Amino acid sequence: RVDDAISKYHPDVIYFDEHAGNSIIDLGVKMGLGFLAPKLIANYYNKSLQWNRGKMDVVINLKGVGGKYNSFKNSPELIPIVDRSLVKSTEAFIESQINAYPFQTETSISEWHYKTGQKYMSAYEVIAKLMKNVSRNGTMLLNITQHGRGDLDTALIRICKDVGIWLATNGEAVYGSRPFEVSAENNVEYTRNGGKVYATLLNWRGDSVCLTALHSGGNTIGKVLNVELMGSNVPIKFVQDKDGLKLKPTSVLSALPQIFDTALASKCRVLSITHDKPWINDDDPGVRAAGWYRKCNLGTGDYNNDLTISNVLGDVWSTTFTGKGFKIIAPLEPGAGKISVKVDGKTYKNVDLSTKKARQAQQVVCSISDLKAGKHTIEIMNNSHQPVSIDAIEVW
């Protein structure tokens, strides 16, 4: 049945409400996915490579990968592999911190099945839960309950439209975004996208606010150059110092138009923050790193508090950029290996990332500036059997 659906419809995502491992049987229905999951996933991914011309552009989502309902108690050594093979899903639970790999939270806007007179989560609550997920590297699967005949209550349609209108204005902070070095503080959720930082304020009244995570001298945020309020032309005054980014609108803010939910329209606003350190992070869209693994929440001074790491000879990390030069940012560490750097298929440099001194974060380990202006592809290969890490790429 699964193969039939895959072959007919070429789905972008498949989600099973079942555990990936075999130490817990979800719902007591004995679907057996702990046994079948590897075969199902391999078949889906292999066939997708055929219809996507060799590009891996699909994913399967399953439950029970670590956490409270861990289904890998019989084989915990598999979890690091599974983390890189699928998206783990958890019902009605948002991860407490940034995850190195994407996750899904599934929740329902009311009961899971329609009940007459049911009460719905507000549009404001939906967006608040969504942004808490996104800031931690997650996504949200929202169940919309319908009548048996397939239609929706008028109130529910209004909620969905409000969510859509808000996302149309503030989507830069959501779609294609990545987590910032910290996920949240005091009703503020952070994301990154295209070199900018986005701060989603979930209970803002348009008064003065201080974003302490965006203080001067941080590991990720550079000197703040501009602050804009999404969906508004009101200028924002700001001062960045060691205590944070202090800002205030220059006049009274109007609520976002056409949104029925007043809390969502007036209190839930997004700030777009431009700064002078808009590097390409090691996990940004467009990066390909088969065989590499990621770590986050490191606290070791690295850009965005995360790294992409390889300890296998021949592993390649690659991305594209438009410009005429770049710098590779990586830590120098005792016991680290060597990398080779290719640009557009041509080997430019071999670099040793080891040091006899203490670990040094955010080091410029390679700089190339004589390229012809245009689009280029960088390939960084682990040229040893020792671990190597990629932190970021600075381009110009």
DRENDO-1510 file (C-alpha; in Angstrom, 1 decimal, always signed):
<recs>
REC; n; res; u; v; w
REC; 1; ARG; +0.0; +0.0; +0.0 .
REC; 2; VAL; +2.8; +2.4; +0.9 .
REC; 3; ASP; +4.7; +1.6; -2.3 .
REC; 4; ASP; +1.5; +2.1; -4.3 .
REC; 5; ALA; +1.0; +5.6; -2.9 .
REC; 6; ILE; +4.6; +6.5; -3.5 .
REC; 7; SER; +4.6; +5.3; -7.0 .
REC; 8; LYS; +1.4; +7.0; -8.0 .
REC; 9; TYR; +1.6; +10.3; -6.2 .
REC; 10; HIS; +5.3; +11.1; -5.6 .
REC; 11; PRO; +4.6; +12.7; -2.2 .
REC; 12; ASP; +7.0; +15.2; -0.7 .
REC; 13; VAL; +6.5; +13.9; +2.9 .
REC; 14; ILE; +5.1; +10.8; +4.4 .
REC; 15; TYR; +4.0; +10.7; +8.1 .
REC; 16; PHE; +3.2; +7.7; +10.1 .
REC; 17; ASP; +1.5; +8.0; +13.5 .
REC; 18; GLU; +3.7; +5.2; +14.7 .
REC; 19; HIS; +7.1; +4.6; +16.3 .
REC; 20; ALA; +10.3; +4.2; +14.3 .
REC; 21; GLY; +11.8; +1.7; +16.7 .
REC; 22; ASN; +10.6; -1.6; +18.1 .
REC; 23; SER; +10.7; -1.3; +21.9 .
REC; 24; ILE; +7.2; +0.5; +22.1 .
REC; 25; ILE; +4.1; -0.4; +20.2 .
REC; 26; ASP; +2.1; +2.8; +19.7 .
REC; 27; LEU; -1.7; +2.6; +20.2 .
REC; 28; GLY; -1.6; -1.1; +20.7 .
REC; 29; VAL; -2.4; -1.7; +17.0 .
REC; 30; LYS; +0.8; -3.5; +16.2 .
REC; 31; MET; +1.5; -1.9; +12.9 .
REC; 32; GLY; +5.0; -3.2; +13.0 .
REC; 33; LEU; +6.8; -0.1; +11.8 .
REC; 34; GLY; +9.7; -0.8; +14.1 .
REC; 35; PHE; +10.4; -3.8; +11.8 .
REC; 36; LEU; +9.2; -2.3; +8.5 .
REC; 37; ALA; +10.5; +1.3; +8.9 .
REC; 38; PRO; +14.0; +0.8; +7.4 .
REC; 39; LYS; +12.5; -1.0; +4.3 .
REC; 40; LEU; +9.7; +1.6; +3.9 .
REC; 41; ILE; +12.1; +4.5; +4.2 .
REC; 42; ALA; +14.8; +3.1; +1.9 .
REC; 43; ASN; +12.2; +2.3; -0.8 .
REC; 44; TYR; +10.7; +5.8; -0.5 .
REC; 45; TYR; +14.1; +7.6; -0.6 .
REC; 46; ASN; +15.5; +5.5; -3.4 .
REC; 47; LYS; +12.4; +6.0; -5.6 .
REC; 48; SER; +12.4; +9.7; -4.9 .
REC; 49; LEU; +16.0; +10.0; -6.2 .
REC; 50; GLN; +14.7; +8.6; -9.5 .
REC; 51; TRP; +11.8; +11.1; -9.9 .
REC; 52; ASN; +13.9; +14.0; -8.5 .
REC; 53; ARG; +16.8; +13.3; -10.8 .
REC; 54; GLY; +19.2; +12.3; -8.1 .
REC; 55; LYS; +18.2; +15.1; -5.6 .
REC; 56; MET; +17.0; +14.0; -2.1 .
REC; 57; ASP; +14.0; +16.2; -1.7 .
REC; 58; VAL; +11.6; +14.2; +0.4 .
REC; 59; VAL; +11.3; +13.1; +4.0 .
REC; 60; ILE; +9.5; +10.6; +6.2 .
REC; 61; ASN; +8.3; +11.5; +9.7 .
REC; 62; LEU; +8.0; +9.0; +12.5 .
REC; 63; LYS; +7.6; +9.0; +16.3 .
REC; 64; GLY; +9.5; +7.6; +19.2 .
REC; 65; VAL; +13.1; +8.8; +18.3 .
REC; 66; GLY; +14.4; +9.4; +21.8 .
REC; 67; GLY; +12.6; +11.4; +24.4 .
REC; 68; LYS; +9.7; +10.4; +26.7 .
REC; 69; TYR; +8.4; +7.7; +24.3 .
REC; 70; ASN; +11.7; +6.4; +23.0 .
REC; 71; SER; +11.2; +3.3; +20.9 .
REC; 72; PHE; +14.9; +2.6; +20.5 .
REC; 73; LYS; +15.5; +1.2; +24.0 .
REC; 74; ASN; +16.6; -2.1; +22.3 .
REC; 75; SER; +19.1; -0.3; +20.0 .
REC; 76; PRO; +20.1; +3.2; +21.3 .
REC; 77; GLU; +23.1; +3.2; +19.1 .
REC; 78; LEU; +20.8; +3.7; +16.1 .
REC; 79; ILE; +19.4; +7.1; +17.3 .
REC; 80; PRO; +22.3; +9.2; +15.8 .
REC; 81; ILE; +21.7; +7.5; +12.5 .
REC; 82; VAL; +17.9; +7.9; +12.6 .
REC; 83; ASP; +18.2; +11.6; +13.5 .
REC; 84; ARG; +19.8; +12.1; +10.1 .
REC; 85; SER; +17.4; +9.7; +8.3 .
REC; 86; LEU; +14.0; +11.1; +9.1 .
REC; 87; VAL; +12.1; +13.8; +11.0 .
REC; 88; LYS; +11.1; +12.8; +14.5 .
REC; 89; SER; +7.6; +13.7; +15.5 .
REC; 90; THR; +6.1; +14.1; +19.0 .
REC; 91; GLU; +2.4; +14.7; +19.8 .
REC; 92; ALA; +1.6; +18.0; +21.5 .
REC; 93; PHE; +5.2; +18.5; +22.7 .
REC; 94; ILE; +7.5; +21.3; +21.7 .
REC; 95; GLU; +11.2; +20.6; +22.3 .
REC; 96; SER; +12.7; +22.6; +25.2 .
REC; 97; GLN; +15.8; +23.7; +23.3 .
REC; 98; ILE; +17.2; +24.0; +19.8 .
REC; 99; ASN; +17.7; +20.6; +18.1 .
REC; 100; ALA; +20.5; +19.9; +15.7 .
REC; 101; TYR; +18.1; +18.2; +13.3 .
REC; 102; PRO; +14.5; +19.2; +12.3 .
REC; 103; PHE; +11.6; +17.8; +14.3 .
REC; 104; GLN; +7.8; +17.9; +14.1 .
REC; 105; THR; +5.2; +18.7; +16.7 .
REC; 106; GLU; +1.7; +17.5; +15.9 .
REC; 107; THR; -1.2; +19.1; +17.7 .
REC; 108; SER; -4.9; +19.8; +17.1 .
REC; 109; ILE; -6.7; +23.0; +17.0 .
REC; 110; SER; -9.4; +21.4; +19.2 .
REC; 111; GLU; -10.2; +17.7; +19.8 .
REC; 112; TRP; -8.6; +15.3; +17.4 .
REC; 113; HIS; -12.1; +14.4; +16.0 .
REC; 114; TYR; -15.0; +16.8; +15.5 .
REC; 115; LYS; -17.4; +17.4; +18.4 .
REC; 116; THR; -20.4; +19.7; +18.3 .
REC; 117; GLY; -19.8; +22.9; +20.2 .
REC; 118; GLN; -16.0; +22.3; +20.4 .
REC; 119; LYS; -13.8; +25.2; +21.3 .
REC; 120; TYR; -10.8; +26.1; +19.1 .
REC; 121; MET; -7.3; +27.3; +19.7 .
REC; 122; SER; -7.1; +31.0; +18.8 .
REC; 123; ALA; -5.1; +32.2; +15.8 .
REC; 124; TYR; -2.8; +33.9; +18.2 .
REC; 125; GLU; -2.2; +30.6; +20.1 .
REC; 126; VAL; -1.5; +28.8; +16.8 .
REC; 127; ILE; +1.2; +31.3; +15.8 .
REC; 128; ALA; +2.7; +31.3; +19.2 .
REC; 129; LYS; +3.1; +27.5; +19.1 .
REC; 130; LEU; +4.4; +27.6; +15.6 .
REC; 131; MET; +7.1; +30.2; +16.4 .
REC; 132; LYS; +8.2; +28.2; +19.4 .
REC; 133; ASN; +8.7; +25.2; +17.2 .
REC; 134; VAL; +10.4; +27.1; +14.4 .
REC; 135; SER; +12.9; +28.8; +16.8 .
REC; 136; ARG; +14.0; +25.4; +18.0 .
REC; 137; ASN; +14.4; +24.0; +14.5 .
REC; 138; GLY; +11.0; +22.4; +14.4 .
REC; 139; THR; +7.8; +22.5; +12.3 .
REC; 140; MET; +4.2; +22.1; +13.3 .
REC; 141; LEU; +1.6; +19.7; +11.9 .
REC; 142; LEU; -1.8; +21.2; +12.8 .
REC; 143; ASN; -5.0; +19.1; +12.8 .
REC; 144; ILE; -8.0; +21.0; +11.6 .
REC; 145; THR; -11.2; +19.2; +12.6 .
REC; 146; GLN; -14.0; +18.9; +10.1 .
REC; 147; HIS; -17.6; +17.7; +10.0 .
REC; 148; GLY; -18.2; +14.2; +8.8 .
REC; 149; ARG; -19.4; +15.7; +5.5 .
REC; 150; GLY; -16.1; +17.4; +5.1 .
REC; 151; ASP; -16.8; +21.1; +5.7 .
REC; 152; LEU; -15.5; +23.4; +8.5 .
REC; 153; ASP; -17.1; +25.6; +11.1 .
REC; 154; THR; -17.2; +29.3; +10.1 .
REC; 155; ALA; -15.2; +30.2; +13.2 .
REC; 156; LEU; -12.5; +27.7; +12.2 .
REC; 157; ILE; -12.3; +29.1; +8.7 .
REC; 158; ARG; -11.7; +32.6; +10.2 .
REC; 159; ILE; -8.9; +31.3; +12.4 .
REC; 160; CYS; -7.2; +29.6; +9.5 .
REC; 161; LYS; -7.5; +32.8; +7.4 .
REC; 162; ASP; -6.0; +34.9; +10.2 .
REC; 163; VAL; -3.0; +32.5; +10.4 .
REC; 164; GLY; -2.5; +32.8; +6.7 .
REC; 165; ILE; -2.7; +36.6; +6.6 .
REC; 166; TRP; -0.1; +36.8; +9.5 .
REC; 167; LEU; +2.2; +34.4; +7.7 .
REC; 168; ALA; +1.9; +36.4; +4.4 .
REC; 169; THR; +3.2; +39.4; +6.2 .
REC; 170; ASN; +5.8; +37.7; +8.4 .
REC; 171; GLY; +6.8; +34.6; +6.4 .
REC; 172; GLU; +10.5; +35.7; +6.2 .
REC; 173; ALA; +10.8; +34.7; +9.8 .
REC; 174; VAL; +9.3; +31.3; +9.2 .
REC; 175; TYR; +9.8; +29.8; +5.7 .
REC; 176; GLY; +13.3; +28.7; +4.9 .
REC; 177; SER; +14.5; +30.0; +8.3 .
REC; 178; ARG; +16.9; +28.5; +10.7 .
REC; 179; PRO; +17.3; +28.8; +14.5 .
REC; 180; PHE; +19.4; +31.7; +15.9 .
REC; 181; GLU; +22.1; +30.9; +18.5 .
REC; 182; VAL; +19.5; +31.1; +21.2 .
REC; 183; SER; +15.8; +30.2; +20.6 .
REC; 184; ALA; +14.0; +32.5; +22.9 .
REC; 185; GLU; +13.8; +35.0; +25.8 .
REC; 186; ASN; +10.9; +36.7; +27.6 .
REC; 187; ASN; +8.2; +36.1; +25.0 .
REC; 188; VAL; +10.5; +36.6; +22.1 .
REC; 189; GLU; +11.3; +33.8; +19.6 .
REC; 190; TYR; +14.4; +34.1; +17.4 .
REC; 191; THR; +15.0; +32.8; +13.9 .
REC; 192; ARG; +17.6; +33.5; +11.1 .
REC; 193; ASN; +17.0; +33.9; +7.3 .
REC; 194; GLY; +19.2; +35.2; +4.5 .
REC; 195; GLY; +21.8; +36.7; +6.9 .
REC; 196; LYS; +19.1; +38.6; +9.0 .
REC; 197; VAL; +17.9; +37.9; +12.5 .
REC; 198; TYR; +14.1; +37.9; +13.2 .
REC; 199; ALA; +12.6; +38.5; +16.6 .
REC; 200; THR; +9.0; +37.5; +17.0 .
REC; 201; LEU; +7.5; +39.4; +19.9 .
REC; 202; LEU; +4.6; +37.4; +21.2 .
REC; 203; ASN; +3.1; +39.9; +23.7 .
REC; 204; TRP; +4.3; +43.3; +22.6 .
REC; 205; ARG; +2.4; +46.6; +23.2 .
REC; 206; GLY; +4.6; +48.7; +21.0 .
REC; 207; ASP; +6.6; +50.1; +23.9 .
REC; 208; SER; +10.3; +50.0; +24.6 .
REC; 209; VAL; +11.9; +46.6; +24.6 .
REC; 210; CYS; +15.4; +45.2; +25.2 .
REC; 211; LEU; +16.5; +42.1; +23.3 .
REC; 212; THR; +19.4; +40.9; +25.5 .
REC; 213; ALA; +20.4; +38.1; +23.1 .
REC; 214; LEU; +21.4; +40.7; +20.5 .
REC; 215; HIS; +23.9; +42.5; +22.6 .
REC; 216; SER; +27.1; +43.9; +21.1 .
REC; 217; GLY; +30.2; +41.6; +20.9 .
REC; 218; GLY; +28.2; +38.4; +20.5 .
REC; 219; ASN; +29.4; +35.3; +18.7 .
REC; 220; THR; +26.8; +35.6; +16.0 .
REC; 221; ILE; +25.1; +39.0; +15.8 .
REC; 222; GLY; +27.3; +41.7; +14.4 .
REC; 223; LYS; +26.8; +45.5; +14.6 .
REC; 224; VAL; +23.1; +46.1; +14.1 .
REC; 225; LEU; +22.6; +48.3; +11.1 .
REC; 226; ASN; +18.8; +48.5; +10.7 .
REC; 227; VAL; +15.6; +47.3; +12.5 .
REC; 228; GLU; +12.3; +47.1; +10.6 .
REC; 229; LEU; +8.9; +46.1; +11.8 .
REC; 230; MET; +7.3; +43.7; +9.4 .
REC; 231; GLY; +4.0; +45.0; +8.0 .
REC; 232; SER; +4.6; +48.6; +9.2 .
REC; 233; ASN; +6.3; +51.7; +7.9 .
REC; 234; VAL; +6.9; +53.1; +11.4 .
REC; 235; PRO; +10.7; +53.7; +11.9 .
REC; 236; ILE; +12.3; +51.9; +14.9 .
REC; 237; LYS; +14.9; +53.7; +17.0 .
REC; 238; PHE; +17.5; +51.4; +18.4 .
REC; 239; VAL; +20.7; +51.3; +20.4 .
REC; 240; GLN; +22.9; +48.2; +20.7 .
REC; 241; ASP; +25.3; +47.9; +23.6 .
REC; 242; LYS; +26.7; +45.2; +25.9 .
REC; 243; ASP; +23.3; +44.8; +27.6 .
REC; 244; GLY; +21.3; +44.1; +24.5 .
REC; 245; LEU; +19.5; +45.7; +21.5 .
REC; 246; LYS; +17.2; +48.5; +23.0 .
REC; 247; LEU; +14.5; +49.6; +20.6 .
REC; 248; LYS; +11.3; +51.6; +20.4 .
REC; 249; PRO; +8.9; +52.6; +17.6 .
REC; 250; THR; +8.9; +56.3; +16.8 .
REC; 251; SER; +5.1; +56.5; +16.8 .
REC; 252; VAL; +2.0; +54.5; +17.8 .
REC; 253; LEU; +1.7; +51.2; +15.9 .
REC; 254; SER; -1.4; +50.2; +14.0 .
REC; 255; ALA; -2.6; +46.6; +14.2 .
REC; 256; LEU; -2.0; +44.3; +11.2 .
REC; 257; PRO; -4.9; +44.7; +8.8 .
REC; 258; GLN; -7.6; +42.1; +7.9 .
REC; 259; ILE; -6.8; +39.9; +10.9 .
REC; 260; PHE; -9.9; +39.2; +13.1 .
REC; 261; ASP; -7.9; +38.0; +16.1 .
REC; 262; THR; -7.0; +41.3; +17.9 .
REC; 263; ALA; -4.2; +39.7; +20.0 .
REC; 264; LEU; -2.6; +38.3; +16.9 .
REC; 265; ALA; -3.0; +41.5; +14.9 .
REC; 266; SER; -1.6; +43.9; +17.6 .
REC; 267; LYS; +0.6; +41.9; +20.0 .
REC; 268; CYS; +2.3; +39.4; +17.8 .
REC; 269; ARG; +4.8; +41.3; +15.7 .
REC; 270; VAL; +8.1; +40.5; +14.0 .
REC; 271; LEU; +11.3; +42.6; +13.8 .
REC; 272; SER; +13.7; +42.1; +10.9 .
REC; 273; ILE; +17.2; +42.9; +12.1 .
REC; 274; THR; +20.1; +43.6; +9.6 .
REC; 275; HIS; +23.6; +43.4; +10.9 .
REC; 276; ASP; +27.2; +43.4; +9.5 .
REC; 277; LYS; +28.0; +39.7; +10.1 .
REC; 278; PRO; +25.6; +38.0; +7.7 .
REC; 279; TRP; +27.6; +34.8; +7.2 .
REC; 280; ILE; +26.4; +31.7; +5.5 .
REC; 281; ASN; +26.0; +29.3; +8.5 .
REC; 282; ASP; +26.9; +25.6; +8.3 .
REC; 283; ASP; +23.2; +24.6; +8.1 .
REC; 284; ASP; +21.8; +27.3; +5.8 .
REC; 285; PRO; +19.5; +26.5; +2.9 .
REC; 286; GLY; +21.5; +25.2; +0.0 .
REC; 287; VAL; +24.1; +23.4; +2.1 .
REC; 288; ARG; +24.7; +19.8; +1.2 .
REC; 289; ALA; +26.7; +17.6; +3.7 .
REC; 290; ALA; +26.0; +13.9; +3.2 .
REC; 291; GLY; +27.7; +11.9; +5.9 .
REC; 292; TRP; +28.4; +14.9; +8.1 .
REC; 293; TYR; +26.6; +15.4; +11.4 .
REC; 294; ARG; +25.5; +18.5; +13.4 .
REC; 295; LYS; +25.9; +19.7; +16.9 .
REC; 296; CYS; +24.2; +22.7; +18.5 .
REC; 297; ASN; +24.0; +24.5; +21.9 .
REC; 298; LEU; +27.8; +24.1; +22.1 .
REC; 299; GLY; +28.7; +27.1; +24.2 .
REC; 300; THR; +32.2; +27.1; +22.7 .
REC; 301; GLY; +32.2; +30.5; +20.9 .
REC; 302; ASP; +31.2; +29.3; +17.5 .
REC; 303; TYR; +29.1; +31.2; +15.1 .
REC; 304; ASN; +25.4; +30.5; +15.8 .
REC; 305; ASN; +26.5; +28.2; +18.6 .
REC; 306; ASP; +26.6; +25.1; +16.2 .
REC; 307; LEU; +28.9; +23.2; +13.9 .
REC; 308; THR; +28.7; +20.6; +11.1 .
REC; 309; ILE; +31.3; +17.9; +11.7 .
REC; 310; SER; +32.9; +15.0; +9.7 .
REC; 311; ASN; +35.2; +12.2; +10.9 .
REC; 312; VAL; +35.2; +10.2; +7.6 .
REC; 313; LEU; +37.7; +10.6; +4.8 .
REC; 314; GLY; +36.1; +11.9; +1.7 .
REC; 315; ASP; +33.0; +13.5; +3.2 .
REC; 316; VAL; +32.1; +16.6; +1.3 .
REC; 317; TRP; +30.3; +19.8; +2.6 .
REC; 318; SER; +29.2; +22.1; -0.2 .
REC; 319; THR; +27.2; +25.2; -1.0 .
REC; 320; THR; +26.8; +27.8; -3.7 .
REC; 321; PHE; +27.2; +31.6; -3.4 .
REC; 322; THR; +27.2; +34.6; -5.7 .
REC; 323; GLY; +30.3; +36.9; -5.4 .
REC; 324; LYS; +34.0; +37.0; -6.1 .
REC; 325; GLY; +35.5; +35.8; -2.9 .
REC; 326; PHE; +34.9; +34.0; +0.4 .
REC; 327; LYS; +36.4; +33.0; +3.7 .
REC; 328; ILE; +35.9; +29.6; +5.5 .
REC; 329; ILE; +35.3; +30.0; +9.2 .
REC; 330; ALA; +36.1; +27.0; +11.4 .
REC; 331; PRO; +37.6; +26.1; +14.8 .
REC; 332; LEU; +41.2; +25.0; +15.2 .
REC; 333; GLU; +41.3; +22.1; +17.6 .
REC; 334; PRO; +43.8; +19.7; +19.0 .
REC; 335; GLY; +43.5; +16.4; +17.2 .
REC; 336; ALA; +41.6; +17.9; +14.2 .
REC; 337; GLY; +42.2; +16.7; +10.7 .
REC; 338; LYS; +42.7; +18.4; +7.3 .
REC; 339; ILE; +40.4; +19.7; +4.6 .
REC; 340; SER; +40.8; +20.3; +0.9 .
REC; 341; VAL; +38.9; +23.2; -0.7 .
REC; 342; LYS; +37.5; +23.2; -4.2 .
REC; 343; VAL; +35.8; +26.0; -6.1 .
REC; 344; ASP; +33.9; +25.1; -9.2 .
REC; 345; GLY; +35.6; +21.7; -9.3 .
REC; 346; LYS; +39.2; +23.2; -9.0 .
REC; 347; THR; +41.3; +22.4; -5.9 .
REC; 348; TYR; +42.5; +25.6; -4.4 .
REC; 349; LYS; +43.9; +24.8; -1.0 .
REC; 350; ASN; +44.6; +22.1; +1.6 .
REC; 351; VAL; +44.2; +23.3; +5.2 .
REC; 352; ASP; +45.2; +21.7; +8.5 .
REC; 353; LEU; +42.6; +22.4; +11.2 .
REC; 354; SER; +44.7; +21.1; +14.1 .
REC; 355; THR; +46.5; +23.1; +16.7 .
REC; 356; LYS; +48.8; +22.4; +19.6 .
REC; 357; LYS; +47.3; +25.3; +21.5 .
REC; 358; ALA; +43.9; +25.5; +23.2 .
REC; 359; ARG; +40.8; +25.4; +20.9 .
REC; 360; GLN; +40.3; +28.5; +18.9 .
REC; 361; ALA; +36.7; +29.3; +17.6 .
REC; 362; GLN; +35.8; +31.3; +14.5 .
REC; 363; GLN; +39.1; +31.2; +12.8 .
REC; 364; VAL; +39.6; +32.2; +9.1 .
REC; 365; VAL; +41.2; +29.0; +7.9 .
REC; 366; CYS; +41.0; +29.7; +4.2 .
REC; 367; SER; +40.5; +32.9; +2.1 .
REC; 368; ILE; +40.0; +33.1; -1.6 .
REC; 369; SER; +39.5; +36.5; -3.3 .
REC; 370; ASP; +40.5; +36.2; -7.0 .
REC; 371; LEU; +37.3; +34.7; -8.4 .
REC; 372; LYS; +35.3; +36.1; -11.3 .
REC; 373; ALA; +32.2; +37.8; -10.0 .
REC; 374; GLY; +29.2; +35.4; -10.4 .
REC; 375; LYS; +27.8; +32.2; -9.0 .
REC; 376; HIS; +30.3; +29.6; -7.6 .
REC; 377; THR; +30.2; +26.3; -5.8 .
REC; 378; ILE; +32.4; +25.6; -2.8 .
REC; 379; GLU; +33.3; +22.0; -1.9 .
REC; 380; ILE; +35.1; +21.3; +1.4 .
REC; 381; MET; +36.3; +17.7; +1.8 .
REC; 382; ASN; +37.5; +15.9; +4.9 .
REC; 383; ASN; +41.0; +15.0; +3.7 .
REC; 384; SER; +41.8; +12.8; +6.7 .
REC; 385; HIS; +40.5; +10.3; +9.2 .
REC; 386; GLN; +40.3; +12.9; +12.0 .
REC; 387; PRO; +37.3; +15.1; +12.8 .
REC; 388; VAL; +36.9; +18.4; +11.0 .
REC; 389; SER; +34.3; +21.1; +11.6 .
REC; 390; ILE; +32.7; +23.8; +9.4 .
REC; 391; ASP; +31.3; +26.8; +11.2 .
REC; 392; ALA; +30.4; +29.4; +8.5 .
REC; 393; ILE; +31.3; +31.0; +5.2 .
REC; 394; GLU; +31.8; +34.7; +4.7 .
REC; 395; VAL; +31.3; +35.9; +1.1 .
REC; 396; TRP; +31.7; +39.1; -0.8 .
</recs>
